Amino acid sequence: MKYEVYSDESCIEALSDSSAHKYIGIGSIWLQASERAVLKRDIAKIKRDYSFNGELKWKKVSPSSYNFYKRILDYFFNADYLRARVIVIESSKVNNYKFHESDAELSFYKFYYQLIKHWIFDFNEYSIFLDYKVNRDKSRLKTLKRVLNYSNLTSVINNVQALPSEQSAGIQLADVVTGLVTAKFNSKNTSKAKLGLIEHIETNYLSKNISQTSKAEEKFNIFKINLNGGW
């Protein structure tokens, strides 16, 4: 089977300044490649229905857009073809000096690897799309592709590509899901609209607070990485 993965991140500045946020989130939306057109069509329809222009972004959630973003999240949770996985990193435990050659950019891509590798399964092909960002080291994406190919020798990583988020409904949806999870973990959100969306998801879809899930969770997987090892 051919799969596509769309990724984005939240509070990433805390990788180099742990005082910025307690937690960092890197998230992803997973779907079969054959369903890409469905996602693009359905997100576009929801935007038209709510007269919403521009990109989906967690930071854009406001009282006036609450119902729109609620509909987007309802769509995700009711779409059987979509899955999400978010890795949550406690910023105070990131030691760039000891483990990442004093390089926050390197640590960022190592955590991306941890996000993706656990869902690379036998005999599948994957195309991975990241939100575009300027890297100091221009080889980051090629290196990520290479090490992911080594993570499962029976699967194939066809490409790891950066895209501007305005070109990708998948990256935009990943932004919203990742932002929601990271906001919950950081517990310092004062926006009533954002708090309302978090409560809506917890009440109607999870029946519990947003928190780390089991490794086997397939729809809405949250991996709070233990930097001392283990799950």
ChimeraX attribute file (.defattr): number of C-alpha atoms within 10 A of each C-alpha:
attribute: neighborCount
match mode: 1-to-1
recipient: residues
	/A:1	12
	/A:2	15
	/A:3	19
	/A:4	22
	/A:5	24
	/A:6	27
	/A:7	30
	/A:8	27
	/A:9	25
	/A:10	24
	/A:11	19
	/A:12	21
	/A:13	14
	/A:14	21
	/A:15	26
	/A:16	19
	/A:17	14
	/A:18	17
	/A:19	12
	/A:20	14
	/A:21	22
	/A:22	20
	/A:23	25
	/A:24	28
	/A:25	30
	/A:26	28
	/A:27	32
	/A:28	29
	/A:29	27
	/A:30	22
	/A:31	20
	/A:32	16
	/A:33	15
	/A:34	12
	/A:35	13
	/A:36	16
	/A:37	11
	/A:38	11
	/A:39	21
	/A:40	13
	/A:41	11
	/A:42	14
	/A:43	21
	/A:44	14
	/A:45	13
	/A:46	16
	/A:47	18
	/A:48	11
	/A:49	10
	/A:50	13
	/A:51	9
	/A:52	14
	/A:53	9
	/A:54	7
	/A:55	17
	/A:56	25
	/A:57	18
	/A:58	20
	/A:59	12
	/A:60	14
	/A:61	20
	/A:62	15
	/A:63	13
	/A:64	10
	/A:65	13
	/A:66	17
	/A:67	15
	/A:68	20
	/A:69	24
	/A:70	19
	/A:71	15
	/A:72	19
	/A:73	18
	/A:74	15
	/A:75	16
	/A:76	21
	/A:77	19
	/A:78	10
	/A:79	12
	/A:80	10
	/A:81	15
	/A:82	19
	/A:83	18
	/A:84	24
	/A:85	25
	/A:86	28
	/A:87	24
	/A:88	26
	/A:89	24
	/A:90	20
	/A:91	22
	/A:92	15
	/A:93	14
	/A:94	19
	/A:95	17
	/A:96	17
	/A:97	10
	/A:98	9
	/A:99	11
	/A:100	15
	/A:101	12
	/A:102	13
	/A:103	15
	/A:104	20
	/A:105	18
	/A:106	18
	/A:107	19
	/A:108	18
	/A:109	15
	/A:110	15
	/A:111	16
	/A:112	21
	/A:113	16
	/A:114	15
	/A:115	22
	/A:116	20
	/A:117	15
	/A:118	12
	/A:119	12
	/A:120	20
	/A:121	16
	/A:122	12
	/A:123	12
	/A:124	14
	/A:125	19
	/A:126	23
	/A:127	18
	/A:128	21
	/A:129	23
	/A:130	24
	/A:131	21
	/A:132	14
	/A:133	9
	/A:134	7
	/A:135	11
	/A:136	9
	/A:137	9
	/A:138	9
	/A:139	9
	/A:140	16
	/A:141	17
	/A:142	13
	/A:143	13
	/A:144	17
	/A:145	19
	/A:146	14
	/A:147	14
	/A:148	21
	/A:149	19
	/A:150	13
	/A:151	17
	/A:152	18
	/A:153	13
	/A:154	13
	/A:155	18
	/A:156	21
	/A:157	24
	/A:158	15
	/A:159	18
	/A:160	20
	/A:161	15
	/A:162	16
	/A:163	16
	/A:164	13
	/A:165	23
	/A:166	13
	/A:167	11
	/A:168	20
	/A:169	21
	/A:170	28
	/A:171	29
	/A:172	24
	/A:173	28
	/A:174	31
	/A:175	27
	/A:176	24
	/A:177	29
	/A:178	30
	/A:179	25
	/A:180	21
	/A:181	23
	/A:182	27
	/A:183	23
	/A:184	18
	/A:185	22
	/A:186	15
	/A:187	12
	/A:188	10
	/A:189	12
	/A:190	9
	/A:191	11
	/A:192	13
	/A:193	19
	/A:194	24
	/A:195	15
	/A:196	14
	/A:197	18
	/A:198	18
	/A:199	18
	/A:200	16
	/A:201	19
	/A:202	15
	/A:203	13
	/A:204	11
	/A:205	13
	/A:206	14
	/A:207	11
	/A:208	11
	/A:209	12
	/A:210	19
	/A:211	17
	/A:212	19
	/A:213	13
	/A:214	11
	/A:215	11
	/A:216	7
	/A:217	14
	/A:218	14
	/A:219	17
	/A:220	20
	/A:221	20
	/A:222	24
	/A:223	23
	/A:224	19
	/A:225	17
	/A:226	12
	/A:227	12
	/A:228	7
	/A:229	6
	/A:230	6
	/A:231	11
